[in-house]
Amino acid sequence: MAQSPKNHLDTRLMQLGLAPFDPDTQSAPVSVPAVRTSTVRFKNLEALSQAARRWRDGERAATYGRAGLETHAALEQVVTELESATHSFLLPSGLAGITLTLLALLKTGDHVVVTDSVYGPVRTLDQQLLAGLGITVSYCAGTVDAIRQAVRPETRLLYIESPGSLLFEMLDIPALASFARDHKLYLATDNTWGSGYLYQPLTLGVDVSIIAATKYIGGHSDLMLGTVATNNKDLALRLRATHYAMGYSVSADDAWLALRGVRSMPLRLREHARSALQVCEWLAEQTETKQIFHPAYPQDSGHTLWQRDCQGSNGMLAVALDITPEQARCLVDALALFGIGFSWGGFESLVQLVEPNALSSHSYWKAKPWQVLRFHVGLEHINDLLADLAQAFEKARTIS
Ligand SMILES: *Cc1c(COP(=O)(O)O)cnc(C)c1O
């Protein structure tokens, strides 16, 4: 099927990564099968040499199962398109994508500046892995001024996440990209919130974009997967070599589930976003509510940046409540439709009682004595979700 670059991304998402026609029957299944194999068999030695040559030339050519075959290639094509990239890589988890990026771009003696609202486990990666390799890490607020003060002569990379984890702090990516260019730093971002649909970091000047496809791309809480995308040819070669050396491999079944999930991502995101905004409006009317964190909500402090850089929103929000820790626990336990759990991006609503410790390293959090709840607003009917919140708030009010 011919691709028209003029079609909307929603349309292109329906056309990418389809199974090719069989030359004999001139027919094809709509969905690419999950091609499970641990290795590749060649008809003759010349065919093997040809595949090896193509690999050396930087093309996608599998001579062994670890790289994945048609299912993986189809998903890579979709991710490359979503990210407006030239190259993309699949990993067994989102965190593996972060590890790949840091290991591919940094070496002993290098320094990386990390904005302090990044996904929590990045700090474990820093302490457990990077420190041992002689790579140093500084954390700072996500502003150009703070980053300027953290940069050293040996800084090679600026690693960010926008909007940030837990409180969805919007960063000014074009400004950070221009700073990175001026200081000859690479800029890498965690794009899980946007998932290649809500904004395109690479077109805003980022060099490497990482997505936990575990979340909205998969969309059904049934797989773990990461993606890394770039439009820089040198970086693509470095990422590819490190990806190979690390032995990363993704099951064909998981790649297949992600391909299946991503087709409905635009539709799901619109519904998640619509309901999340209604939850924000409901929360705003409760006397306990002190602050709502959701960039698409007009009162969020990142709303102007969100309007400038994003084309949509999702089901993630946080709220700061002036209640006691006991009331917060009571409220969370009383919710029936919001499962208590980490992660997000699936069909189901989730709630997380945010540990004050988790926020103490975020300069965006102004250290108020409030209780913070993070919600993933799922695809349940909004009236049921609001009723569930109302009964849980009522219950929490009975204790003090
Ligand atoms: C979940 C998440 C990750 C990690 O993804 P996994 O697939 O769970 O390893 C990374 N970044 C963000 C922002 C996340 O929410």
The ligand as a Tripos MOL2 file, in Angstrom:
@<TRIPOS>MOLECULE
LIG
   15    15     1     0     0
SMALL
NO_CHARGES

@<TRIPOS>ATOM
      1 C1          7.1880    3.0990   33.6220 C.3       1 LIG1
      2 C2          8.1520    4.1400   33.2370 C.ar      1 LIG1
      3 C3          9.4550    3.8150   32.8070 C.ar      1 LIG1
      4 C4          9.9780    2.3980   32.8330 C.3       1 LIG1
      5 O1          9.3130    1.5460   31.9610 O.3       1 LIG1
      6 P1          9.3120   -0.0250   32.2480 P.3       1 LIG1
      7 O2          8.8220   -0.6020   30.9790 O.co2     1 LIG1
      8 O3          8.4050   -0.2380   33.4050 O.co2     1 LIG1
      9 O4         10.7210   -0.4160   32.5610 O.co2     1 LIG1
     10 C5         10.2830    4.8340   32.4050 C.ar      1 LIG1
     11 N1          9.8820    6.1120   32.4300 N.ar      1 LIG1
     12 C6          8.6590    6.4710   32.8290 C.ar      1 LIG1
     13 C7          8.2880    7.9080   32.8210 C.3       1 LIG1
     14 C8          7.7630    5.5030   33.2620 C.ar      1 LIG1
     15 O5          6.5500    5.8830   33.6910 O.3       1 LIG1
@<TRIPOS>BOND
     1     1     2 1
     2     2     3 ar
     3     2    14 ar
     4     3     4 1
     5     3    10 ar
     6     4     5 1
     7     5     6 1
     8     6     7 2
     9     6     8 1
    10     6     9 1
    11    10    11 ar
    12    11    12 ar
    13    12    13 1
    14    12    14 ar
    15    14    15 1
@<TRIPOS>SUBSTRUCTURE
     1 LIG1         1 GROUP 0 **** ****
